[in-house]
Amino acid sequence: MATDGSAAGGPLQAPRGTRDVLWPESWRWQVVVARFAQLAERFGFGMVVTPVFEDVRVFRRGIGDDSEVVGKEMYEFTDRGGRHLALRPEGTASVVRAFVQHRPPLPFKAWYLAPAFRYERAAAGRYRQHHQLGVEALGVEDPELDVEVVVLAWELYRALGLRRVSLIINSMGCPRCRPAYLSALRAFLAARVERLCPEHQGRVERSPLRVLDCKTEACRAATADAPWLLDFLDEDCAAHFARVRQGLAEAEVPSRVEPRLVRGFDYYTRTTFEFAAEALEAAQNAVGGGGRYDGLVAELGGPPTPGIGFGIGLERVLLACDAEEVLPVAQAPTPNVFVVDLEGGGDATALVLDLRRAGLSVERAYGKRSLKAQLRQADRLGAAFAVLIGREERASGTATVRFLARAEQHQVPLGELRAFLLRHAGGDRPAPSAATTSSPGSAGGTAPAG
């Protein structure tokens, strides 16, 4: 029986909960990734690539067995060698495992683009294979680094033109001050356990923080007057959080304290944060988040090492771009030049290669199609110029350059063609690429133009 929506024996389709991204939609992915890479480099981060699958213990020990991700959503399997493995459900644990294994110099500042896998109900911007952009910074406990990490994410949203993204922050405390809070929270929840949703009634003792993160009306009503961790912070954690808030204000990044923000993973300590796209529905508006995880390195077998990072959902960010009408697919780059070959042979091939090596984006037709068909293809692609090579042009050593956006054409000697096209290419492309511009107030930079 087919499980991917296709008829048995019919055309195969992508697995349920996944999707294909084709051109020109994929151009927007290029823009987001390129801008993120540029920003990360400016902030001192280098790229790291980790395996798609890991020993399952990396995530069980890192994320926590009681988490929703590990308990219900993680893809686990046993390979042919009998090893118990899991597909990566998030980016942090894998990067920290790589740090523990290779021990690079501190501070270690890494950025990544990584597919992540979770078995969950597919929804807009939420897929069983989704893609995360993220950073991890290890070896520094200073709250100034917390500020830098949050600002880096904020700068990406601004660089993409997003203006309706909000930031909430909280502190998870540390192993010194959190036990007293957990004791108070367990006592509070135990007296109200019958008012909690069925899923969390059995979690009060072993994972009470997850009750605060529950989105059901029952749990939110039952915990409306719960004690908050911020009231239990020790002096060091309180000072750390105060400096983070002050640093964000100094960087002109607006934020709001949200005591319910506890995130879903066991490894968080102190600073936690989350970004929401206000243009999206509240249930699906999270576009990124992260926090500090000072105990994770030790949990995965390394020396005690502080760390902080975030993950940003690429698909969800693009939904936010759609909602705010920025970075539209219509702005995808188009070819500078379409070479029309009327004679066949190697002349057109050599010309196409020469123009591409000169830095121009060039397309052509194949198979000796008619002039009308080739010009129609050039128009469909949005090319700025058509360069015609026919019998007359070959005899005279020229090319006919037709400006497709207006009724104008020129005979240009082949030796001058490169310079002519490069001189005019900047002002005659009918669909300028948004990748080569920066929104007002953005972090600037350029992305690939094709």
C-alpha positions in Angstrom: 0.0 0.0 0.0 1.3 3.4 -0.9 1.8 5.7 2.1 3.0 8.9 0.4 -0.3 9.7 -1.4 0.6 8.1 -4.7 -1.2 5.2 -6.2 0.4 1.8 -5.9 2.6 1.4 -9.0 2.1 5.0 -10.0 4.5 7.9 -10.0 6.5 8.1 -6.8 6.2 11.2 -4.6 8.3 12.7 -1.8 7.6 11.1 1.6 4.7 12.5 3.6 5.8 15.6 5.6 8.7 16.5 3.2 8.8 18.7 0.1 10.9 19.5 -2.9 12.2 23.0 -3.4 12.6 23.9 -7.0 13.8 27.0 -8.9 13.0 29.8 -8.6 11.7 29.3 -5.1 15.1 27.9 -4.2 16.7 31.2 -5.0 15.2 32.6 -1.8 17.0 29.8 0.1 20.2 31.0 -1.4 19.6 34.5 -0.3 18.8 33.6 3.3 21.7 31.2 3.6 24.2 33.7 2.0 23.1 36.6 4.2 23.3 34.4 7.3 26.8 33.2 6.3 28.0 36.8 5.8 26.6 37.9 9.1 28.0 34.9 11.0 31.4 35.6 9.5 31.3 39.2 10.6 30.5 38.0 14.2 33.5 35.6 14.1 31.7 32.3 13.4 33.1 29.7 11.0 31.0 27.0 9.3 30.8 23.5 10.7 29.2 20.4 9.1 28.2 17.4 11.2 26.6 14.0 10.2 22.9 13.8 9.5 22.8 10.8 11.9 24.5 10.3 15.2 24.7 7.7 18.0 21.3 7.9 19.6 22.9 8.7 23.0 24.0 12.1 21.7 20.4 13.3 21.7 19.1 11.2 24.6 21.8 12.6 26.9 21.9 16.0 25.3 18.2 16.8 24.8 16.7 14.6 27.5 14.6 11.4 27.4 11.6 13.2 28.8 11.5 15.8 26.0 8.8 15.7 23.4 11.4 15.5 20.6 13.2 12.4 22.0 10.1 10.7 23.3 7.8 11.1 20.4 9.5 12.7 17.3 13.0 11.4 16.9 13.7 9.0 14.0 15.7 6.1 15.5 17.1 3.0 13.7 19.6 0.2 14.0 22.1 0.0 11.1 23.4 -3.2 9.5 26.3 -3.2 12.0 23.9 -3.2 14.9 24.5 0.4 16.0 21.6 2.3 17.5 21.5 5.6 15.6 19.1 8.6 15.2 18.6 11.2 12.5 19.5 14.6 13.8 16.3 16.3 15.3 18.1 19.6 16.1 21.6 21.1 15.6 23.1 21.9 18.9 23.8 18.4 20.3 25.7 17.4 17.2 27.9 20.5 17.2 28.7 20.0 20.8 29.5 16.3 20.2 31.9 17.4 17.5 33.5 19.9 19.9 34.0 17.2 22.5 35.5 14.8 19.9 37.9 17.3 18.3 38.6 19.8 21.0 39.2 22.9 18.9 40.7 26.0 20.5 38.5 28.1 22.7 36.4 30.1 22.1 34.8 27.9 19.5 32.3 29.8 17.4 30.5 27.7 14.7 27.6 28.3 12.4 25.7 25.7 10.4 23.0 24.9 7.9 21.6 21.5 8.8 18.6 19.4 7.8 16.7 18.2 10.9 14.2 15.4 11.2 11.2 15.0 13.4 8.2 12.7 13.1 5.4 15.2 13.7 2.2 16.3 12.1 3.1 18.3 9.0 1.8 21.9 8.9 2.7 25.2 7.3 6.4 25.8 7.8 6.7 22.5 9.8 8.0 19.5 8.0 9.4 16.1 9.0 12.5 17.2 7.3 13.2 20.8 7.9 16.3 23.0 7.8 17.9 24.9 10.6 20.4 27.8 10.4 22.2 28.1 13.7 25.3 29.1 15.7 27.0 27.6 18.7 29.6 29.5 20.8 31.6 27.5 23.4 34.0 28.5 26.0 32.7 31.9 27.1 30.4 32.5 30.1 30.3 36.3 29.7 26.8 37.7 29.2 28.2 40.0 26.5 28.4 36.8 24.3 24.7 36.1 25.0 24.0 39.6 23.7 26.1 39.1 20.5 24.4 35.8 19.8 20.9 37.2 20.1 21.8 40.3 18.0 23.2 38.1 15.3 19.8 36.4 14.9 18.1 39.8 15.0 20.3 41.2 12.3 19.4 38.3 10.0 15.7 39.1 10.3 16.4 42.8 9.6 18.6 42.0 6.7 15.8 40.0 5.1 13.4 42.9 5.4 11.3 41.5 8.3 10.0 44.2 10.6 7.3 42.3 12.6 9.6 39.9 14.5 9.5 40.1 18.3 11.9 38.7 20.9 11.0 37.2 24.3 13.7 36.3 26.9 14.0 34.5 30.2 16.5 33.0 32.5 16.6 29.3 33.4 18.9 29.8 36.3 21.7 27.4 37.1 22.3 24.1 39.1 22.7 26.2 42.2 19.5 28.1 42.2 17.2 25.9 40.1 16.6 23.1 42.6 14.8 25.4 45.1 12.6 26.6 42.3 11.8 23.1 41.0 10.8 22.1 44.6 8.4 25.0 44.8 7.0 24.4 41.4 6.4 20.7 42.1 4.5 21.5 45.2 2.4 24.1 43.4 1.6 21.7 40.5 0.9 18.8 42.8 -2.0 20.7 44.4 -3.4 21.4 40.9 -2.6 18.2 39.1 -6.2 17.3 38.3 -6.5 20.6 36.4 -3.6 19.9 34.1 -3.9 18.3 30.6 -3.7 14.5 30.6 -0.2 14.6 29.0 1.3 16.6 31.8 -0.5 15.1 34.8 2.2 12.4 34.9 5.1 14.8 34.4 4.8 16.9 37.5 7.4 15.1 39.5 10.0 14.3 36.8 9.8 17.3 34.5 7.7 20.2 36.0 9.2 22.9 33.8 7.5 21.3 30.7 4.1 22.0 32.2 4.9 25.8 32.0 5.6 25.4 28.3 2.3 23.6 27.6 0.0 25.5 25.2 -3.3 23.9 26.3 -5.8 26.2 27.9 -6.0 23.8 30.9 -2.3 23.9 31.8 -2.0 27.7 31.1 -5.0 28.4 33.4 -3.7 26.1 36.1 -0.3 27.7 36.1 -1.4 31.3 35.8 -0.3 32.1 39.3 2.7 29.6 39.4 6.0 30.7 41.0 8.4 31.9 38.4 12.1 31.0 38.2 13.1 34.7 37.9 12.2 35.1 41.6 14.6 32.2 42.6 17.7 33.3 40.7 20.8 33.6 42.8 23.0 36.8 42.7 25.2 35.7 39.8 22.3 34.5 37.6 20.3 37.6 38.3 23.3 39.8 37.5 23.9 37.8 34.3 20.3 38.2 33.1 20.2 41.9 34.0 23.3 42.5 31.8 21.8 40.6 28.9 18.7 42.7 29.1 20.8 45.9 29.3 23.0 44.8 26.4 20.0 44.1 24.2 18.6 47.5 25.0 21.9 49.2 24.1 22.0 47.3 20.8 18.4 48.6 20.1 17.0 45.1 20.1 13.6 45.3 21.8 12.7 42.3 24.1 10.1 41.3 26.6 10.6 39.0 29.6 8.4 35.9 29.4 8.6 33.8 32.6 6.9 30.8 30.8 9.8 30.6 28.3 11.6 27.4 29.4 12.2 25.9 26.0 11.9 22.2 25.4 15.3 20.7 26.0 17.0 19.8 29.3 20.3 21.4 28.4 19.3 25.1 28.8 20.8 27.2 31.6 20.5 30.9 32.3 19.6 32.9 29.1 16.8 31.6 26.9 15.2 33.4 24.1 12.7 33.0 21.2 11.8 35.0 18.2 8.2 35.2 16.9 6.9 36.4 13.5 3.8 38.5 14.4 2.6 38.3 10.8 2.0 34.5 11.2 -0.6 32.7 13.2 0.3 32.4 16.9 0.4 28.6 16.9 3.0 28.6 14.1 4.9 31.9 14.5 8.2 30.8 16.2 11.0 31.6 13.7 14.0 30.9 15.9 15.2 30.5 19.4 17.9 29.2 21.7 19.8 29.9 24.8 22.7 29.1 27.1 23.7 25.5 27.9 26.6 25.5 30.3 26.3 21.9 31.2 25.9 20.2 27.8 29.5 19.7 27.0 30.1 17.8 30.2 26.9 15.8 29.7 28.4 14.6 26.4 31.7 13.6 27.9 33.8 16.8 27.6 35.2 19.1 30.2 32.9 21.7 31.9 32.5 24.3 29.1 29.9 27.1 28.9 28.0 27.5 25.6 25.2 29.4 24.0 23.5 29.2 20.6 20.3 29.3 18.6 18.5 27.6 15.7 16.4 29.3 13.1 13.9 27.4 11.0 14.5 28.3 7.3 11.1 27.3 6.1 9.4 29.2 8.8 11.4 32.3 8.1 10.4 32.2 4.4 6.7 32.0 5.6 7.3 35.1 7.5 8.8 36.7 4.5 5.7 35.8 2.5 3.4 37.2 5.2 5.3 40.5 5.2 5.7 40.5 1.4 9.5 40.7 1.4 11.9 38.6 -0.7 9.3 37.5 -3.3 10.1 34.8 -5.8 9.3 37.3 -8.5 12.6 39.0 -7.7 14.7 35.9 -8.5 17.7 36.7 -10.8 17.2 36.4 -14.5 19.9 35.8 -17.2 21.9 38.8 -18.4 22.2 37.3 -21.9 20.4 34.7 -24.1 22.6 33.6 -27.0 20.5 32.8 -30.1 22.2 30.2 -32.3 20.9 30.2 -35.8 23.5 28.1 -37.5 24.5 25.3 -35.0 28.0 24.2 -34.4 30.6 25.4 -31.9 30.6 29.1 -32.3 27.6 29.7 -30.0 29.1 27.3 -27.5 32.4 29.1 -27.4 30.6 32.5 -27.1 28.5 31.3 -24.2 31.5 30.1 -22.4 33.4 33.3 -23.0 30.6 35.5 -21.7 30.1 33.3 -18.6 33.8 33.5 -17.9 33.5 37.3 -18.1 31.0 37.2 -15.2 27.7 37.3 -17.1 24.8 35.0 -16.5 24.1 33.4 -19.9 21.5 31.0 -21.2 21.0 29.6 -24.7 18.8 27.2 -26.7 19.8 23.8 -28.0 18.8 21.7 -31.0 18.7 24.3 -33.8 15.3 25.7 -32.8 13.7 28.5 -34.8 14.6 32.2 -34.2 11.0 32.8 -33.0 11.2 29.9 -30.5 14.6 31.0 -29.2 13.4 34.6 -28.7 10.3 33.3 -27.0 12.4 31.3 -24.6 14.7 34.3 -23.9 11.6 36.4 -23.1 10.2 33.7 -20.8 13.5 33.6 -18.9 13.5 37.4 -18.5 16.9 37.9 -20.2 18.0 41.5 -20.7 19.7 40.9 -24.1 19.5 38.4 -26.9 22.8 37.9 -28.8 22.2 36.6 -32.3 24.8 34.6 -34.2 23.8 33.8 -37.7 25.4 33.5 -41.2 25.7 37.2 -41.7 27.1 37.8 -38.3 29.7 35.1 -38.7 30.8 36.5 -42.1 31.2 40.0 -40.7 32.7 39.0 -37.3 29.9 40.7 -35.4 27.0 39.8 -33.2 23.6 41.3 -33.1 22.7 42.5 -29.6 19.0 43.0 -29.1 17.7 44.8 -26.0 14.7 42.7 -25.2 13.0 45.3 -22.9 12.9 47.9 -25.7 12.9 48.0 -29.5 16.6 48.5 -30.0 19.5 46.4 -31.4 23.2 46.9 -32.2 25.8 45.3 -34.4 28.8 44.7 -32.1 32.2 43.4 -33.2 32.9 40.1 -31.5 36.1 41.5 -30.0 34.1 44.2 -28.3 31.1 42.1 -27.2 32.2 41.3 -23.7 32.8 45.0 -22.9 29.6 46.1 -24.5 27.5 43.6 -22.5 29.2 44.3 -19.2 28.8 48.0 -19.7 25.0 47.7 -20.3 24.2 44.7 -18.1 23.8 46.7 -14.9 21.0 48.9 -16.1 19.0 46.7 -18.5 18.0 43.7 -16.5 14.2 43.8 -16.4 13.9 42.1 -12.9 16.7 43.3 -10.6 17.6 40.8 -8.0 16.7 41.5 -4.4 19.8 39.5 -3.5 22.0 42.4 -4.5 20.3 44.9 -2.3 19.9 45.6 1.4 16.7 46.7 3.0 16.8 50.0 4.9 18.4 49.5 8.3 19.5 46.0 7.4 22.9 44.5 8.0 23.7 44.9 4.4 25.7 42.6 2.3 25.0 40.8 -0.9 23.8 37.3 -1.8 24.5 35.3 -4.9 23.0 36.8 -8.0 22.2 33.6 -9.8 
